[in-house]
Structures are given as structure tokens and as C-alpha cells.
Amino acid sequence: MDDTVPARRRRRRWCGAAAAAMLLPAVVSPPGAYVPAAMAALALVVAILPWPTGRITLDRAAGGLTLLSLAADCVSFGKAGLALLWIPFETVALLVLLERVVRHVPGPRVGIAGALTGTAAILLPLRFTLHDPHLGLKESVFLAALAVFPTAGATGVGLYLRSLDHRRAHAVALARREQRLEVARDLHDFVAHEVTGIVLETQAAQLGEDTGSEEHRALLHRIEQAGLRALDSMDRTVATLREVDGRPADEPPPTRHHGLADLPELVGRFSAMTTAEVALSLEDAMAGALSREAEDTAYRVVLEALTNIRRHAPRAARVEVSAGRTADRSVEISVADTAGPQPPAATRRGGGTGLAGLAERVAALGGALEAGPYAQGWRVSCLLPAPAVGATDARRAELH
């Protein structure tokens, strides 16, 4: 519904023109025509006018109109034939109003407002038949029965349009949800990783032999603590963005897919930002070993594990990253660090919701992800099942 100011003004002008057109013939008619003309004009105004207007909502306006219409059906205002000129216009207005009520009135109020409006449309012919001495009960029942069909049609149109509105609103909500999840993923996978790099450089500067004056060391410590607080705040922001209806939302597929072939570049970037000895063991002919979604998940597992090492074990002496096949042709990815004389904290949680979300993705692919203490450090292990032979061949053909 167009609720802009120019559109509302145009509709108000249409309301005035419709009311004038209904009332004009009553000026040259007997006094008994005043009430049918006024009811038709009022029905057209309520059907056309944009609602809400002030404190008056659509259901209240429809309820008031229908009560007046039902009251007018029971009272005689002179010759019954005078009502025939305005009954068709009032009928159309009531049907349009019924469609609007069914479509737009929210919650349980739609049942009451819709029932009143439909009843007024069905019983409107009684305004003529009940007060004509030549017509009786049979004619009243027959005309009321005929009015049921257009009333049912207006109700059906309103219900159909209401369902379309609900689908549109649901689609918009899904689009906003996916945008929120995309922001959450980007915050975690890019911004948080860069902030972690800043914290790591600050920690490395504090470990150097020439750390400068006490003020310099205090400044580096404050920078480190500020970075860690920024990461904690970002974790909370990511968790908030990923929540839908109070529950963790499933992540939509990423916009860019990485794979096992991108691991050397990832490990190289990590090695350039740490003093630890970094080793990568990647079996040959791994391209196409997994599906596209599984390869991207494997890459993100390694990315998350390396980020957690930078954040929680900056003094790790050695980091080992490996990816290879198992006996059943599945692919196992492992990231382990050795913290040396300073073991990692016992309660390492990971970067925000990274490992928890990745565990769900790995489980959805039929695999398993484990993370926990390992020797003198920490180890993240992921096992992803190999696809069927036909799917593997198709994946390799796609890569080549």
C-alpha cells in the first residue's frame, strides 16, 4: 500500500468526489432518499480512504460502518424503490472494504471486522425487500443467498493478497537475516583476524630484547589489552548478529569458496606474522578430493584454528598443518601447535562463535570436528568424508 503523502492526498480527493457523486442525486429526490444516499457515500469513503487516520484504524472504521448499514436495513425511510439507486454502489464499496479488511487487519481482529463487513454485504438487499409490500421472505432469502457469492469472492481475494504480503515480508526477513549473517561472517573471518594480527605484533614487540623505557612497555601492554577487548566486543557483536529468534542461526553459504589448494597461501600469510616454526603437509593430488562445500569448510577450519593460535597461543614454538587421505579415502585436516614451556590456557574458546559454527557445518556434511589439548599444545582435527566416485570425477573435471 502506497502511504506517501501525495498518494494519501489523492485518495482523499477521490473520497470527496465519490461522496459528492453519491449525494448529488439525493438533492432532487424525495426525503426518503437521503439515508440510502448518505450510507452509499459513507461506504465509498471508508472503502477508499487510507487508514489509519488519526486514532481510527481500518477495523474500527469498518465496524462502525457495518453497524450503521445493518441498522439502516431494519428501518424504513419511505419508498423502498428509492434505495435501488444506491444499493449497487454501496454493495461494491462493502466488497472492496471487505477485501481490505481481510488483507490488512492484523491478528484476531480480522475475524470480527471481516465477519461484520461480510454480514453487511450479504444482508444489504434486505434494505429493499423488507420494505417493499410486494416482496416477502422468499425473495429476501434468495437475494441474500446471491450476495454470498461476491462476498466469498472478495474474502478469497483478500486472503490471497494477505498470503502474498506474508510471503513478501518473510522474503524480506530472510534477506535481512542473510545480510546479518554475512556481516557476522565477514567480521569474524576478516576484521577479527586483522585485529588479532595487531595484537600479535604488539605481543612480539613486548618479547623483544630492546623494549625501550617503562612507558614504552606500558604503552605496548595497553595496546595489547585494547586489542583483546576489541576482539571480545567483536565476539559479542558476532554472536548477536548470528542470533535469530534467540537461537543460533545456520550460516548461509559463503559468497566466495576457498579450497585445499588455498592452504599454502593461508599458511604462508600466517607464517609471516608469527615467530613460530610453521610446517604444512599437504598430500599431492588433493584437488577435487572433496565437494566444493566440503573444501571451503576445510579451509575455514584451518583459518579458524590458525586465528585461535595467534590469539590464545602467541608464544607457540611450532605449528603443524596437515591435510591427507585416510584409509577409507576420507580427508583429515589437522592443525596443532606446541606452546613449549608456556602451555595454552585450559579454557581456550576459539574466535567468537567460529569453532561452534564450523562444527555444525562439518556435521551437516557428514564429518566430525574435534578440538582440545594435544601434547604441550592444542589440536584441531577435522574429518570430512569423500564424495562418491562419480561426484569426485565430476569435481576434478570441473577443476580442470
Secondary structure as GFF3:
##gff-version 3
##sequence-region A 1 400
A	DSSP	alpha_helix	5	27	.	.	.	ID=ss1
A	DSSP	three_ten_helix	31	33	.	.	.	ID=ss2
A	DSSP	alpha_helix	34	48	.	.	.	ID=ss3
A	DSSP	alpha_helix	58	73	.	.	.	ID=ss4
A	DSSP	three_ten_helix	80	85	.	.	.	ID=ss5
A	DSSP	alpha_helix	87	104	.	.	.	ID=ss6
A	DSSP	alpha_helix	109	123	.	.	.	ID=ss7
A	DSSP	alpha_helix	126	129	.	.	.	ID=ss8
A	DSSP	alpha_helix	137	186	.	.	.	ID=ss9
A	DSSP	pi_helix	187	191	.	.	.	ID=ss10
A	DSSP	alpha_helix	192	207	.	.	.	ID=ss11
A	DSSP	alpha_helix	214	242	.	.	.	ID=ss12
A	DSSP	beta_strand	243	244	.	.	.	ID=ss13
A	DSSP	beta_strand	247	248	.	.	.	ID=ss14
A	DSSP	three_ten_helix	260	262	.	.	.	ID=ss15
A	DSSP	alpha_helix	263	272	.	.	.	ID=ss16
A	DSSP	beta_strand	277	282	.	.	.	ID=ss17
A	DSSP	alpha_helix	292	312	.	.	.	ID=ss18
A	DSSP	beta_strand	318	325	.	.	.	ID=ss19
A	DSSP	beta_strand	331	338	.	.	.	ID=ss20
A	DSSP	alpha_helix	354	364	.	.	.	ID=ss21
A	DSSP	beta_strand	368	374	.	.	.	ID=ss22
A	DSSP	beta_strand	377	384	.	.	.	ID=ss23
A	DSSP	alpha_helix	389	399	.	.	.	ID=ss24
###
